[in-house]
């Protein structure tokens, strides 16, 4: 998957679902399936919105506006990084002929184990290129001097392989999607640095043969802890997250053997976790040079190699290095000296039914659609999300609410008036009466979940909270290193044995230094 979004979905038990329609049976899991999806709830056959309705709704949703949240904007792109970790097909970076059926099955299954960072590990011939010659440290790249900021080693993703300019530009990381915009690329870089620092901090007594494996396990478990205790409660009602993690799952792969390889529910991939699209801002106070909103989303695409062309050069110009203090609030970790004035800080857009307008016309490179002309609805992210739902015959919001309540998760279903009116979200006035009636009766899951969040002060609840928390719980449970399967494990790299947040991860990765967290200011 070089870009976002599968063009076809192999759903366990149903076969390959694609634009061309019906499920095509694929003989065995090991034969060819690109990635193992499943269905959490019922099928939404006959309940999908027609194309004119999806077009109009897509347009309305990407009309801009909407509230700004209290969630620091870095969490938007942490979410994108998490999504890529979950949906990464590791077999893309493994040597085809030597992959065993078990490895194939595992590689094409979702887990929260950072394979998007580690690939198939330093011993795998195809993944060795992500590592330094010592076979333990992950490679970092160097920026190019720009705007009076000198070149800096360790502030860009590693690049430079191949002979053409485009090949040299490409990031040498397992998942090229993590170079689709600069914010996710710098998040990936922070994770590389985190691994390298953890490795360097292991006691000298750990034998060389065990150092990589020990570092990887520590990194993965700290990352999972952060996702569970910091990321999830920011986007989901806390009681829903606690219920899933403390009392177990009720709707997804209930009773699965914990070590069995998980699947990815289409309800999460096509609707639930696309919540992040509503958090994206049109512009950022990126750093001291691209300040005052001049770090536009468009420029964040340009200064990446998968969404743009790094501005024409072969590496990131130094003037674009992130200022993490503007994306995360280090006062949470008692580091007031790493806080920027409030006017410089970036909060994510609120979780609601409104998306910023640049998402109405995505850069074609970001989804592999170069042949699709500007202005075509297929470049509209909301239209794409709604259309994917039709392709996989996704259950509607109402179907999922009924299904979950029957499984013992009790919460109120949204009323038609709530779906229609929301709270500060998109207004449906320009839909025809028939279109509106269809939407209120059979609400596309993604829209329903965003309406739920909008009515809940910007946090997922009900259907949305359950889909997201249960899928992430299962993905952590099924990972090779797993805090769910090792409940006595506690973080050791944060301020105490119960706390490890994204700010703690960044402080560790960048040695707590302003000169590394924000070299441009
Ligand atoms: C500027 C940032 C982003 C852009 C341009 C972007 C764009 C896209 C595109 C084009 C697709 C494929 C649509 C399709 O054809 O089905 C997609 C899929 C998806 N996006 Fe995003 N996205 C961004 C950020 C995020 C964030 C922040 C999250 C979550 C927190 C997220 C979650 C997902 C998920 C779950 C999918 C489906 C699975 C996958 O292909 O990864 N995205 N996105």
Boltz pocket constraint, residues with backbone or C-beta under 6 A from the ligand:
constraints:
  - pocket:
      binder: B
      contacts: [[A, 3], [A, 4], [A, 5], [A, 6], [A, 75], [A, 76], [A, 77], [A, 78], [A, 79], [A, 80], [A, 83], [A, 84], [A, 87], [A, 181], [A, 268], [A, 269], [A, 270], [A, 273], [A, 274], [A, 275], [A, 276], [A, 277], [A, 279], [A, 280], [A, 362], [A, 366], [A, 367], [A, 381], [A, 384], [A, 385], [A, 388]]
      max_distance: 6.0
